[in-house]
Amino acid sequence: MPQSPGPALTTPWGTIIPTGSLTSGLTYADIPLTPTGVTLTVRVYPDHTTWAWQALDRTRGGTGFRSLEAALTHLCQILTQHFGTPCAPTHDVSCE
């Protein structure tokens, strides 16, 4: 089984394994936000000495996070706030 390049994101409607790399950025494609199939694709990437995330449709994003985990936690908080979707980064030991 291929190794995940970073932590997965899990919502009640599925788990997304990222593509990409920790050095160039991770893409979380089609994060399931609702049971009716609404999705969002997000890129999480290193930004000089911090981490940032940006929805590919540029409607949401965040910068200045001290770690990948902090950026993913913020992303999940925003998804919960805007869509009511519980979300959590899932630590995957295969990405270490």
N, C-alpha and C positions, 0 to 999 in steps of 0.2 A: 504494500500500500504506500502511495507517495506521501512524503512528509508535508505537513502544512507549513507554509512560510511564516505563520503568525497565529495568534489566538483566533478562534472562530467567534462569531456573534450568534447568539441564540435568541429567538423570539418564540412565542407560543405556536407560531405557524412554520417554524423551520430553523435550521442551523446553516449558516453560510460560512464556508471555508474560503479564506482569502486567496487571491492569486497575486503574484508579484514577489517582492523581496523586502526585507527590512531596510536595506540600503536605498532602494529606489522608490519604495512605497507599496502599500497593499491596497488592492481593490476588493471591496465587498460588493459583489454584483447581486442585484435583485434581493435586497434584504426584505423579507416578508413583513409587512406592517399591519395588514388586516386579513381576516379570514376570506375576504372577497377577492384577494389577489393584488392589492395595491403594494407596490414595491418601491425601493429607493436604492440606487447604487452610490456608494461612497468610496472615496479614496482617502487613505490615511498615510501620511508621509513625513519623513524627517524634514524639518525646516531650519537649517543651520544647526543651532544647538538645542532646539526644541522639536516638538511634534505638532502637526496640524491635521485637520480633517476637512474635507469639502465634499458636499453632495455634487455629483456630476452635473446636475441641472442648476447648480450654483444657488439654490434657494436657502441652504443652510451650511454652516461651517464653524470651525473654531481653530484658534491658533495659540501658541505659547505654552503648550503642555510639556511638563518635564519628562514624561515617559510615554511610550506607546499605550501602556495600560491606562494612564490618565486621559489620553485622547479618546480611547475607546469608551471609558466610563462616561465622559462628557457626551459623546455621541449617543450613548444609550439613554442618558438623562434627557437629552433633547427629543429623542424618538418617543420616550414615554410622555414628556410634556406636550408635544404637538399632536401625537397620534393616539395616545393612551395605550401604547404598546410596550409591555414589559420587555426589556432587552438586557442581556448580560454578556460580557466577554467570557468566553470559555477557554481557560488556560489549557493548552495542549502541550504535553511534555515532549512531543515529537518535534516541536518547533524550536527547542532550545539548542 
